[in-house]
Amino acid sequence: MHELVMAGGRRLQYEVSGKPDGRPVVLHHGMPGSASGPKPRNSVLYRAGIRLICYSRPGYGDSTRRERRTVADAADDVLALAGALSLDRFAVLGRSGGGPHALACAALLPERVTRAAALVGFAPRDAIGLDWYRDMAASNQRSYAAAEDEGELLEAQLRHESDRVNADPRHLLTRLLREMPGADRRIVADPGIESQLLQTYAVAVRAGAGGWIDDILALSSGWGFELGDIRVPVRLWHGAEDQFAPASHTRWLAEHIAGAKAEIEHGKAHFDALTVMLDLMCWLAATGSAPRAAA
């Protein structure tokens, strides 16, 4: 892990893996999450010619909290990272709660971002014609509904959750398992994926619930950019059985992002995004198809 000190002293935690001179892709993690979240192995990224940059959004891991941040503020952080790493052009990928943050970079950094992808992402809360809560797991409905009440109820909920995760990282995964469809259960049953999820949950909230709270508040209010401003190639992927971020959100995004190509895969759900991540990274980096053999 590395640390970038921003203007004003704010710290941003990040990690770089893959091929040092490979084509750069910036990953926006899920929620709650961190730079240590699930990603392809370093050796696989190297062979694919990808230089992967992962960072912890403010308030997660060792990244300093930035209260009242918007989704659009992610573009400032990514621009600072690009400067520190001497990246002229790069692609962006977001998973789940990271999806809107990747789209923000595509809209606000048109001279720097080459391509963008969002996996199992969310649509804006004020999306016209979308029943935002439909088919969404009860726990997520409660969190987003709590965000409507000036955030006080949300803070109480997530601080309690974070305390329990700090005591036992398995707590959150155990709770999520109760709402997972079979497709998700099959993915999370993999020991390697389970280990990565437990690690990123533990790192995400070790300094408290701030990042998690701020993520939900940011997703629940104005994002600070227009989807219509996105002009780079965009790919969207969603599992049709997803109950944490319903696939209807990606369908709506596809209708409102010019030229976006969406894939809704039946028999797949939320955590299946981890199995398609490498293919999307290869497309983002324009390196062709994913390497066949695991390392």
Backbone bond lengths (Angstrom), bond angles and torsions (degrees), N, CA, C in turn:
res aa  C-N    CA-C-N  psi(-1)  N-CA   C-N-CA  omega(-1)  CA-C   N-CA-C  phi
1 M - - - 1.458 - - 1.532 110.57 -
2 H 1.324 115.36 145.25 1.454 121.77 177.48 1.532 108.29 -122.83
3 E 1.311 114.50 168.76 1.465 119.44 -178.78 1.526 109.46 -135.85
4 L 1.316 115.92 128.76 1.458 121.92 176.10 1.526 107.78 -107.16
5 V 1.322 116.01 125.67 1.465 120.10 177.36 1.528 107.82 -92.22
6 M 1.321 114.42 118.01 1.464 121.37 -176.60 1.527 110.44 -86.49
7 A 1.313 116.04 171.94 1.458 121.32 174.11 1.528 109.27 -57.44
8 G 1.321 116.64 134.43 1.459 120.67 -178.22 1.514 112.90 87.64
9 G 1.341 117.20 -1.89 1.460 120.40 175.55 1.512 115.32 93.38
10 R 1.321 118.13 -2.55 1.464 119.97 178.95 1.530 109.81 -65.56
11 R 1.339 116.39 139.38 1.466 121.81 -177.50 1.531 110.50 -104.04
12 L 1.333 115.11 142.15 1.455 121.45 177.84 1.526 107.79 -127.34
13 Q 1.328 115.86 118.84 1.463 121.90 -179.41 1.531 109.28 -86.14
14 Y 1.334 116.44 135.65 1.461 118.39 179.03 1.524 110.53 -148.96
15 E 1.316 114.85 165.37 1.460 122.36 -179.72 1.517 108.46 -139.29
16 V 1.321 116.68 140.33 1.465 122.01 177.32 1.518 108.52 -120.12
17 S 1.333 116.98 131.28 1.460 121.03 179.25 1.514 109.61 -140.85
18 G 1.326 115.91 172.35 1.449 120.50 -179.68 1.518 112.37 91.53
19 K 1.321 116.77 -149.31 1.456 122.95 -175.86 1.522 110.21 -85.60
20 P 1.329 118.79 120.82 1.474 121.00 -175.46 1.528 114.35 -54.82
21 D 1.340 116.96 -34.99 1.459 119.14 178.97 1.531 111.36 -106.49
22 G 1.345 115.57 21.11 1.461 120.28 180.00 1.518 112.62 -76.94
23 R 1.310 115.02 177.08 1.461 120.57 179.96 1.526 109.36 -77.26
24 P 1.321 117.39 124.34 1.470 120.27 -170.59 1.528 114.47 -77.04
25 V 1.329 113.99 137.00 1.465 122.84 173.77 1.524 107.09 -130.78
26 V 1.329 116.98 128.50 1.463 122.08 177.50 1.528 108.27 -98.70
27 L 1.331 116.17 124.39 1.466 122.08 -178.03 1.522 110.95 -100.82
28 H 1.334 115.72 128.90 1.469 122.82 175.01 1.527 107.11 -103.53
29 H 1.319 116.59 113.52 1.465 122.29 -171.65 1.528 113.06 -71.58
30 G 1.341 113.74 172.25 1.460 120.82 178.18 1.519 112.11 -77.36
31 M 1.348 115.00 -165.34 1.470 119.82 -170.51 1.534 110.01 -138.08
32 P 1.346 118.38 119.96 1.462 126.54 -6.61 1.521 109.95 -73.44
33 G 1.324 116.27 156.17 1.451 119.12 -177.61 1.512 111.76 -165.31
34 S 1.321 114.53 -172.11 1.460 120.16 -178.21 1.519 109.13 -165.05
35 A 1.318 115.66 176.51 1.467 120.88 178.02 1.516 112.10 -61.96
36 S 1.324 117.13 -19.97 1.463 120.77 -179.12 1.520 112.25 -87.73
37 G 1.331 117.51 8.75 1.458 121.37 -175.90 1.520 114.40 -66.88
38 P 1.338 116.58 176.08 1.463 121.33 -176.73 1.524 112.42 -57.16
39 K 1.323 115.46 135.60 1.461 122.59 179.61 1.524 108.38 -161.54
40 P 1.324 118.96 161.69 1.471 120.38 176.42 1.524 110.82 -62.20
41 R 1.315 115.54 156.11 1.462 120.98 179.42 1.519 110.63 -62.79
42 N 1.324 114.01 152.74 1.464 120.36 -179.16 1.533 111.49 -57.02
43 S 1.343 116.90 -42.41 1.463 120.71 -177.82 1.530 111.57 -66.40
44 V 1.327 117.03 -36.15 1.466 121.05 178.04 1.520 110.14 -67.35
45 L 1.316 116.54 -43.97 1.461 120.76 177.91 1.531 110.31 -61.97
46 Y 1.325 116.21 -39.62 1.466 120.19 -179.33 1.523 110.04 -61.54
47 R 1.337 116.58 -47.94 1.455 119.99 -178.30 1.527 112.06 -67.38
48 A 1.331 116.67 -25.21 1.463 120.35 177.73 1.523 111.97 -83.50
49 G 1.340 116.80 -5.36 1.461 120.17 179.09 1.509 114.02 74.99
50 I 1.336 116.05 28.31 1.467 121.45 -176.02 1.524 110.53 -109.38
51 R 1.302 115.79 134.68 1.466 122.36 170.18 1.532 106.36 -105.79
52 L 1.322 117.07 107.05 1.460 121.96 -173.66 1.520 110.88 -97.35
53 I 1.325 115.92 126.21 1.467 122.28 177.75 1.524 107.85 -112.50
54 C 1.315 116.75 116.71 1.465 122.53 177.77 1.526 107.99 -113.80
55 Y 1.302 117.72 138.20 1.463 119.63 176.86 1.516 110.21 -136.40
56 S 1.319 115.28 153.51 1.463 121.64 177.12 1.519 108.60 -88.27
57 R 1.323 116.65 121.28 1.459 119.02 177.17 1.531 110.15 -60.40
58 P 1.341 117.16 154.71 1.464 120.10 -177.18 1.533 112.64 -50.48
59 G 1.323 114.75 132.26 1.457 121.22 179.15 1.512 113.82 96.61
60 Y 1.325 117.12 -13.88 1.462 121.77 177.41 1.530 109.74 -100.79
61 G 1.324 116.28 146.52 1.458 120.81 177.07 1.516 111.38 55.07
62 D 1.327 116.30 -128.26 1.467 120.94 179.92 1.520 112.64 -99.94
63 S 1.333 117.16 11.42 1.468 120.10 175.98 1.533 109.81 -81.49
64 T 1.324 115.49 131.07 1.461 120.64 -178.59 1.520 110.72 -61.82
65 R 1.317 115.85 138.09 1.462 120.05 179.40 1.528 111.17 -66.12
66 R 1.325 115.80 144.99 1.463 122.77 175.95 1.530 106.92 -130.09
67 E 1.320 115.90 89.13 1.465 120.48 -176.16 1.522 111.04 -64.50
68 R 1.328 114.01 149.83 1.475 122.94 179.83 1.532 111.89 62.35
69 R 1.325 116.34 24.42 1.464 118.36 175.52 1.528 109.59 -70.71
70 T 1.313 114.94 154.18 1.458 121.44 175.85 1.523 108.78 -106.83
71 V 1.313 116.38 169.25 1.461 120.22 175.06 1.523 109.43 -60.09
72 A 1.336 116.56 -39.52 1.465 121.16 -178.43 1.524 112.56 -61.13
73 D 1.325 117.71 -26.87 1.474 120.23 -178.32 1.523 112.47 -63.09
74 A 1.335 117.12 -18.23 1.462 119.78 177.62 1.528 110.65 -60.40
75 A 1.323 116.75 -31.15 1.468 119.70 -179.31 1.525 110.84 -62.98
76 D 1.334 117.77 -36.96 1.471 120.88 178.30 1.528 110.66 -63.77
77 D 1.334 116.10 -43.05 1.464 119.96 -178.86 1.525 110.91 -66.57
78 V 1.318 116.82 -42.36 1.457 120.40 -179.44 1.528 110.37 -67.44
79 L 1.312 117.25 -36.99 1.463 120.25 178.11 1.531 110.39 -64.39
80 A 1.331 116.70 -39.81 1.466 120.30 177.37 1.529 110.86 -65.22
81 L 1.337 116.66 -41.58 1.457 120.21 177.24 1.531 111.14 -62.46
82 A 1.330 115.81 -42.66 1.456 120.01 179.75 1.519 110.57 -60.70
83 G 1.323 116.45 -39.53 1.456 119.94 177.98 1.519 111.90 -64.92
84 A 1.334 116.03 -43.52 1.465 120.24 -178.56 1.528 111.71 -65.83
85 L 1.335 116.52 -30.31 1.461 121.17 -176.81 1.528 112.48 -101.33
86 S 1.331 115.85 6.99 1.473 121.67 178.98 1.530 112.00 57.27
87 L 1.328 115.91 43.52 1.459 120.99 177.61 1.521 108.85 -95.20
88 D 1.308 115.97 119.24 1.464 119.72 177.08 1.522 110.38 -82.12
89 R 1.325 115.76 -52.20 1.466 121.88 -179.77 1.529 108.04 -128.36
90 F 1.319 117.28 146.87 1.455 121.42 -177.98 1.522 109.47 -159.60
91 A 1.312 116.07 162.64 1.462 122.23 176.11 1.526 108.79 -105.63
92 V 1.336 116.15 163.67 1.465 120.38 -179.20 1.529 110.13 -131.26
93 L 1.330 114.60 142.81 1.460 122.01 178.94 1.521 108.41 -135.44
94 G 1.323 116.57 132.93 1.462 120.76 177.31 1.511 110.83 -127.88
95 R 1.337 115.93 139.22 1.462 121.29 177.05 1.517 109.66 -116.62
96 S 1.343 116.29 131.25 1.458 123.15 177.67 1.535 110.23 57.23
97 G 1.337 118.28 -119.85 1.462 120.12 179.55 1.510 113.33 -64.02
98 G 1.330 117.69 -15.44 1.459 120.96 176.38 1.514 112.73 -80.86
99 G 1.347 117.65 -16.22 1.451 121.13 -178.51 1.519 114.11 -56.29
100 P 1.346 118.56 -53.08 1.465 119.56 178.35 1.522 113.26 -59.12
101 H 1.332 117.60 -32.87 1.469 120.89 179.58 1.527 111.18 -68.68
102 A 1.321 117.05 -36.14 1.464 120.18 175.09 1.526 110.18 -66.28
103 L 1.326 116.76 -41.24 1.462 120.29 179.13 1.528 111.11 -65.65
104 A 1.322 116.68 -33.07 1.472 120.10 176.59 1.522 110.57 -61.18
105 C 1.323 116.34 -43.14 1.470 119.94 179.15 1.521 110.67 -63.74
106 A 1.342 116.70 -39.63 1.460 120.30 179.48 1.525 111.11 -63.00
107 A 1.330 115.95 -37.99 1.465 119.91 -178.07 1.520 112.54 -77.14
108 L 1.328 116.86 -37.91 1.464 120.93 -170.45 1.521 114.60 -97.97
109 L 1.326 117.08 -13.99 1.468 120.39 -179.92 1.533 109.98 -123.01
110 P 1.330 117.42 56.73 1.465 120.49 -173.36 1.522 114.36 -63.88
111 E 1.324 117.22 -23.99 1.462 119.83 -179.76 1.524 112.37 -85.05
112 R 1.338 116.23 -9.98 1.468 119.72 -175.94 1.531 112.48 -113.27
113 V 1.329 116.80 -36.54 1.464 120.93 -175.67 1.527 110.25 -84.84
114 T 1.336 116.10 129.49 1.463 121.25 -178.54 1.524 112.38 -92.65
115 R 1.316 117.09 -42.92 1.462 123.39 179.94 1.525 108.35 -148.46
116 A 1.329 115.72 160.74 1.465 119.78 179.51 1.526 109.78 -141.69
117 A 1.331 115.12 149.91 1.461 120.80 176.48 1.521 108.99 -143.88
118 A 1.324 115.21 144.66 1.466 121.46 176.65 1.523 108.13 -130.88
119 L 1.312 115.89 125.79 1.457 122.33 179.84 1.518 108.90 -108.72
120 V 1.326 117.09 130.53 1.476 124.51 -179.80 1.535 110.87 43.50
121 G 1.313 116.36 47.29 1.462 121.41 -176.38 1.515 113.74 -87.33
122 F 1.317 114.08 179.80 1.459 122.30 -178.75 1.523 111.02 -110.75
123 A 1.327 115.54 152.77 1.456 122.52 170.30 1.530 107.94 -93.67
124 P 1.336 118.08 163.23 1.482 120.16 177.92 1.523 111.17 -61.09
125 R 1.320 116.26 150.76 1.461 120.81 -179.99 1.524 112.35 -63.35
126 D 1.329 117.20 -28.01 1.466 119.72 -178.88 1.522 111.73 -96.79
127 A 1.323 117.61 22.81 1.466 121.94 -178.04 1.528 110.29 -61.07
128 I 1.309 115.94 117.39 1.464 121.30 -177.69 1.525 109.56 -72.26
129 G 1.334 115.45 129.99 1.452 120.63 178.05 1.516 114.49 87.25
130 L 1.334 117.93 3.04 1.461 121.88 179.66 1.516 110.27 -112.56
131 D 1.324 116.68 127.19 1.465 121.37 171.55 1.529 106.21 -81.77
132 W 1.316 116.49 93.49 1.464 123.23 -165.71 1.522 112.85 -59.34
133 Y 1.327 117.65 -37.91 1.463 121.67 -175.60 1.529 114.11 -89.00
134 R 1.299 117.19 -10.00 1.460 119.63 -173.53 1.538 111.30 -60.62
135 D 1.321 116.54 132.35 1.476 124.72 178.80 1.531 113.18 67.58
136 M 1.330 118.02 14.74 1.459 121.28 179.90 1.524 111.00 -92.43
137 A 1.330 116.62 140.99 1.466 122.33 179.56 1.524 110.56 -56.50
138 A 1.326 115.98 145.84 1.467 121.28 -175.52 1.528 112.16 -59.01
139 S 1.334 117.70 -37.17 1.466 119.62 -177.74 1.532 110.95 -64.98
140 N 1.331 117.43 -40.17 1.457 120.07 177.61 1.520 111.27 -69.34
141 Q 1.316 116.33 -37.57 1.465 119.25 176.76 1.529 110.79 -59.86
142 R 1.327 116.43 -41.84 1.463 120.04 -179.93 1.529 110.97 -63.94
143 S 1.319 117.29 -42.80 1.464 120.52 -178.17 1.523 111.45 -64.70
144 Y 1.329 116.53 -46.32 1.461 119.07 -178.22 1.528 111.67 -70.89
145 A 1.317 116.81 -33.75 1.468 119.41 175.57 1.525 109.95 -65.94
146 A 1.329 116.72 -37.59 1.464 120.55 179.40 1.518 111.26 -65.69
147 A 1.329 117.44 -29.05 1.464 121.09 179.48 1.519 112.11 -67.19
148 E 1.326 117.12 -20.06 1.462 121.03 -179.23 1.528 111.81 -74.98
149 D 1.328 117.08 -17.93 1.465 121.70 -176.28 1.532 110.19 -98.84
150 E 1.345 115.49 55.48 1.464 123.25 178.06 1.527 113.09 57.01
151 G 1.320 117.43 13.25 1.450 121.31 173.13 1.518 115.98 82.43
152 E 1.327 119.03 -6.17 1.464 120.09 -175.73 1.531 111.57 -66.69
153 L 1.330 116.22 -45.21 1.464 119.88 178.48 1.520 110.28 -66.56
154 L 1.328 116.65 -38.64 1.461 120.81 178.28 1.527 110.71 -61.02
155 E 1.322 116.86 -44.99 1.468 120.44 179.15 1.515 111.10 -58.33
156 A 1.326 116.26 -44.99 1.464 119.91 -179.38 1.528 110.74 -62.30
157 Q 1.334 116.19 -43.55 1.462 120.15 -179.35 1.527 111.73 -62.33
158 L 1.335 115.94 -49.81 1.461 119.17 -172.54 1.523 112.72 -77.68
159 R 1.311 117.95 -27.74 1.465 118.57 174.44 1.532 109.38 -66.53
160 H 1.321 116.55 -39.09 1.462 120.17 176.61 1.532 109.98 -63.92
161 E 1.340 117.07 -45.26 1.458 120.63 178.82 1.527 111.69 -61.11
162 S 1.334 116.22 -43.57 1.468 120.63 -178.71 1.520 111.60 -63.63
163 D 1.325 116.59 -39.77 1.460 120.05 177.23 1.528 110.44 -59.94
164 R 1.320 116.00 -40.23 1.459 119.81 -179.18 1.538 111.14 -70.76
165 V 1.333 116.80 -36.32 1.461 120.05 177.60 1.525 110.12 -67.83
166 N 1.320 117.03 -39.70 1.465 120.19 177.72 1.528 111.67 -63.43
167 A 1.309 115.99 -32.37 1.461 120.12 177.50 1.531 111.01 -76.15
168 D 1.336 115.73 -34.76 1.463 120.99 -179.58 1.524 108.72 -156.67
169 P 1.352 119.39 101.68 1.469 122.20 -178.19 1.522 113.37 -55.07
170 R 1.330 117.07 -24.26 1.459 119.94 -179.02 1.531 111.87 -71.18
171 H 1.327 117.52 -15.02 1.462 120.72 -177.15 1.530 112.09 -56.46
172 L 1.330 116.97 -48.09 1.465 120.04 -175.93 1.521 111.20 -66.51
173 L 1.325 116.83 -43.40 1.457 119.50 -179.94 1.523 110.61 -63.93
174 T 1.315 117.27 -38.99 1.460 121.22 178.07 1.522 110.83 -62.53
175 R 1.323 116.41 -41.16 1.465 119.94 178.70 1.525 111.22 -66.60
176 L 1.334 116.62 -42.79 1.457 120.21 -180.00 1.525 111.80 -64.54
177 L 1.332 116.49 -34.20 1.461 120.39 -179.32 1.519 111.93 -58.26
178 R 1.324 116.96 -30.05 1.465 119.60 -179.30 1.525 111.98 -65.67
179 E 1.331 116.89 -23.77 1.461 120.37 -177.19 1.527 112.95 -108.19
180 M 1.334 116.57 -1.18 1.464 119.78 -176.64 1.519 111.93 -77.13
181 P 1.345 116.76 135.96 1.460 119.58 168.54 1.529 109.46 -70.99
182 G 1.320 116.07 170.56 1.459 120.03 -177.19 1.516 114.10 -57.22
183 A 1.343 116.49 -36.16 1.466 120.19 -179.16 1.523 110.99 -59.88
184 D 1.322 116.73 -43.18 1.466 120.47 179.01 1.519 111.64 -67.91
185 R 1.325 116.18 -39.84 1.464 119.60 -179.51 1.528 111.12 -60.69
186 R 1.325 116.31 -37.17 1.467 119.92 179.37 1.529 111.00 -64.93
187 I 1.333 117.15 -39.71 1.464 120.33 -179.57 1.527 110.61 -69.13
188 V 1.316 116.60 -46.93 1.463 121.14 -175.49 1.529 111.34 -70.44
189 A 1.323 117.22 -19.04 1.465 120.36 178.09 1.524 111.96 -69.38
190 D 1.333 117.43 -17.37 1.460 120.54 177.31 1.530 108.89 -66.98
191 P 1.328 119.16 122.98 1.471 121.28 -175.99 1.528 113.42 -57.34
192 G 1.339 117.02 -36.63 1.458 119.60 -179.66 1.512 112.24 -66.76
193 I 1.335 117.02 -44.19 1.462 120.76 179.24 1.521 110.37 -68.08
194 E 1.333 116.36 -41.76 1.459 119.30 178.08 1.526 110.58 -57.63
195 S 1.326 116.61 -44.24 1.463 121.15 -179.49 1.521 111.46 -62.33
196 Q 1.345 117.08 -42.27 1.461 120.38 179.54 1.520 111.52 -64.90
197 L 1.324 116.27 -40.59 1.463 119.59 179.55 1.523 111.19 -65.63
198 L 1.325 116.82 -44.59 1.462 119.86 179.43 1.523 110.79 -61.37
199 Q 1.340 116.25 -39.58 1.465 119.84 179.76 1.526 111.27 -65.22
200 T 1.336 116.81 -46.67 1.463 118.22 -176.53 1.519 111.62 -68.63
201 Y 1.345 118.14 -33.36 1.466 119.52 176.22 1.524 110.66 -64.95
202 A 1.333 116.18 -42.25 1.466 120.26 -179.03 1.528 110.84 -64.53
203 V 1.330 116.69 -45.37 1.463 120.33 179.98 1.519 110.81 -66.76
204 A 1.316 117.01 -38.95 1.464 121.75 -174.82 1.527 112.44 -56.51
205 V 1.328 117.10 -42.79 1.467 119.86 -170.66 1.520 113.00 -111.00
206 R 1.320 118.00 13.11 1.465 117.54 -176.00 1.520 112.40 -65.62
207 A 1.336 117.72 -22.79 1.464 120.19 175.95 1.524 111.42 -99.55
208 G 1.337 116.67 7.33 1.449 120.13 179.96 1.519 111.94 119.51
209 A 1.320 115.44 -174.48 1.468 121.68 -173.78 1.522 113.31 -92.55
210 G 1.333 117.91 5.66 1.466 120.93 -171.90 1.517 115.17 -53.11
211 G 1.342 117.33 -48.60 1.454 119.81 -178.48 1.513 112.68 -63.38
212 W 1.316 116.17 -41.15 1.461 122.96 -179.79 1.535 109.96 -63.78
213 I 1.314 115.80 -47.28 1.466 120.80 177.84 1.526 110.67 -58.85
214 D 1.327 116.15 -48.25 1.462 120.43 -176.02 1.520 112.10 -67.19
215 D 1.325 117.03 -33.20 1.457 120.28 176.03 1.525 111.05 -60.65
216 I 1.329 116.19 -50.56 1.461 119.75 -176.83 1.518 111.03 -65.84
217 L 1.328 117.17 -39.26 1.464 119.78 177.20 1.532 110.80 -64.09
218 A 1.339 116.72 -39.89 1.466 120.29 -179.80 1.525 110.81 -66.92
219 L 1.334 117.10 -42.62 1.458 119.97 179.75 1.523 111.80 -69.21
220 S 1.333 116.86 -24.09 1.462 121.70 -175.99 1.520 113.75 -87.92
221 S 1.319 117.47 -8.50 1.464 120.72 -179.31 1.524 109.18 -120.28
222 G 1.313 117.20 -170.52 1.454 120.52 179.67 1.517 111.42 -58.84
223 W 1.328 117.21 133.20 1.452 120.29 -175.60 1.521 113.17 -76.99
224 G 1.323 117.68 -21.26 1.459 120.24 177.24 1.515 114.80 90.73
225 F 1.321 117.38 10.34 1.460 121.41 175.71 1.523 108.64 -155.44
226 E 1.328 116.55 167.82 1.455 121.72 -179.31 1.522 110.21 -109.46
227 L 1.312 116.40 130.74 1.458 120.01 177.19 1.524 110.95 -60.04
228 G 1.329 116.31 -29.26 1.454 121.00 179.68 1.516 113.68 -66.25
229 D 1.344 116.71 -13.59 1.468 120.05 179.21 1.530 112.18 -84.75
230 I 1.323 117.52 -6.45 1.463 120.42 179.99 1.524 109.36 -77.09
231 R 1.324 115.68 123.30 1.460 120.98 -178.28 1.528 112.71 -121.41
232 V 1.321 117.45 -7.76 1.468 120.32 -179.70 1.524 109.11 -83.43
233 P 1.339 118.31 160.76 1.468 120.40 175.60 1.531 111.16 -59.80
234 V 1.327 116.21 135.65 1.468 121.85 -177.87 1.525 109.60 -130.95
235 R 1.330 115.19 135.19 1.458 121.01 171.28 1.521 109.18 -120.31
236 L 1.324 114.81 139.97 1.454 122.67 -179.42 1.527 107.99 -123.84
237 W 1.331 115.97 138.28 1.464 119.74 178.08 1.522 109.36 -133.94
238 H 1.335 115.37 142.23 1.463 119.52 178.18 1.523 109.81 -152.40
239 G 1.327 115.69 142.96 1.451 121.35 170.66 1.517 108.95 -83.44
240 A 1.329 116.94 129.87 1.463 120.65 -174.54 1.522 112.98 -63.19
241 E 1.341 116.84 -24.77 1.476 119.72 -177.09 1.529 112.75 -93.85
242 D 1.305 117.90 9.32 1.466 122.66 -177.53 1.532 110.68 -59.67
243 Q 1.334 115.92 128.42 1.460 121.02 177.98 1.526 112.72 -112.75
244 F 1.314 117.66 -2.39 1.464 120.40 178.41 1.527 110.99 -96.44
245 A 1.319 116.52 -38.52 1.468 122.57 172.16 1.525 105.26 -133.55
246 P 1.325 118.81 97.86 1.470 120.75 -172.67 1.526 113.46 -56.92
247 A 1.337 115.86 145.78 1.465 121.55 -178.46 1.528 112.05 -62.40
248 S 1.322 117.79 -21.11 1.471 120.37 178.08 1.526 111.19 -60.70
249 H 1.325 118.06 -25.46 1.462 121.46 178.26 1.525 110.47 -66.70
250 T 1.325 116.71 -43.07 1.461 119.63 178.69 1.529 110.89 -68.82
251 R 1.333 117.04 -37.06 1.471 118.84 175.95 1.521 110.40 -59.46
252 W 1.325 116.33 -41.46 1.472 120.37 179.81 1.525 110.18 -66.12
253 L 1.328 117.24 -43.96 1.462 120.56 179.31 1.523 110.97 -59.73
254 A 1.329 116.18 -41.41 1.467 120.07 -178.53 1.527 111.36 -61.33
255 E 1.322 116.49 -30.75 1.460 120.37 179.96 1.518 112.64 -78.94
256 H 1.337 117.15 -15.44 1.463 120.21 -173.40 1.529 114.20 -117.84
257 I 1.326 117.25 2.31 1.468 121.67 174.87 1.522 107.33 -114.66
258 A 1.297 117.12 116.34 1.458 121.79 -174.84 1.528 111.29 -57.54
259 G 1.329 115.34 125.18 1.456 120.55 175.51 1.512 115.80 75.46
260 A 1.319 118.81 2.06 1.466 120.90 -178.48 1.526 110.69 -64.32
261 K 1.320 115.79 139.47 1.461 121.25 177.00 1.526 108.10 -109.10
262 A 1.327 115.80 121.60 1.460 120.68 -176.43 1.519 111.02 -112.60
263 E 1.328 115.44 143.85 1.459 122.03 174.69 1.519 108.19 -127.02
264 I 1.326 116.16 119.45 1.461 122.05 174.86 1.527 105.77 -108.23
265 E 1.316 116.42 112.39 1.467 119.98 -173.18 1.523 110.60 -101.44
266 H 1.327 115.12 120.92 1.461 120.55 -179.86 1.526 110.64 -74.03
267 G 1.323 115.69 148.40 1.448 120.92 -177.57 1.515 113.52 80.97
268 K 1.336 116.63 1.67 1.461 121.82 179.25 1.526 109.05 -116.23
269 A 1.341 116.04 161.04 1.460 120.20 -178.73 1.527 109.87 -137.89
270 H 1.331 117.51 -152.32 1.462 122.01 -170.21 1.526 113.08 -66.35
271 F 1.316 117.25 -50.24 1.462 120.07 -173.62 1.531 112.58 -80.09
272 D 1.331 117.10 -6.98 1.460 119.50 171.81 1.521 111.38 -64.45
273 A 1.330 117.37 -16.76 1.467 120.00 175.69 1.523 110.95 -56.69
274 L 1.329 116.92 -29.56 1.466 120.29 -179.94 1.523 111.62 -67.08
275 T 1.326 117.32 -25.72 1.466 120.74 -177.64 1.525 112.13 -84.37
276 V 1.326 118.34 -18.22 1.466 120.98 179.80 1.531 111.79 -105.89
277 M 1.323 116.28 -2.49 1.457 120.63 -174.78 1.527 112.28 -57.42
278 L 1.326 117.29 -43.94 1.463 119.93 -177.19 1.528 111.48 -64.43
279 D 1.328 117.36 -42.45 1.457 119.82 178.43 1.525 111.13 -59.18
280 L 1.323 116.15 -41.98 1.465 119.63 179.14 1.518 111.02 -67.67
281 M 1.330 117.10 -37.66 1.466 120.09 177.61 1.527 110.79 -62.25
282 C 1.335 116.19 -40.16 1.467 119.50 178.98 1.521 110.67 -64.80
283 W 1.329 116.68 -39.49 1.472 119.24 176.23 1.529 110.46 -64.47
284 L 1.309 116.38 -43.10 1.463 120.63 -179.68 1.525 111.32 -60.39
285 A 1.321 114.73 -40.73 1.457 119.27 -178.92 1.526 111.99 -85.60
286 A 1.345 115.89 -3.49 1.471 121.69 179.79 1.520 110.89 55.68
287 T 1.336 115.59 43.55 1.470 120.11 -178.91 1.514 111.68 -104.58
288 G 1.319 117.25 8.60 1.463 118.70 -179.14 1.518 110.73 93.13
289 S 1.311 116.84 -154.56 1.463 121.43 -176.21 1.528 110.64 -82.47
290 A 1.320 115.20 163.40 1.466 120.59 -179.25 1.525 110.55 -68.78
291 P 1.337 118.18 148.21 1.466 120.04 176.47 1.514 110.34 -63.32
292 R 1.329 116.80 143.03 1.464 120.54 -173.36 1.522 113.12 -78.12
293 A 1.294 117.22 -43.72 1.467 120.66 -173.22 1.516 111.19 -87.79
294 A 1.335 116.63 134.15 1.462 120.55 176.27 1.525 108.63 -77.53
295 A 1.340 115.87 149.92 1.461 119.80 179.18 1.515 110.09 -110.81
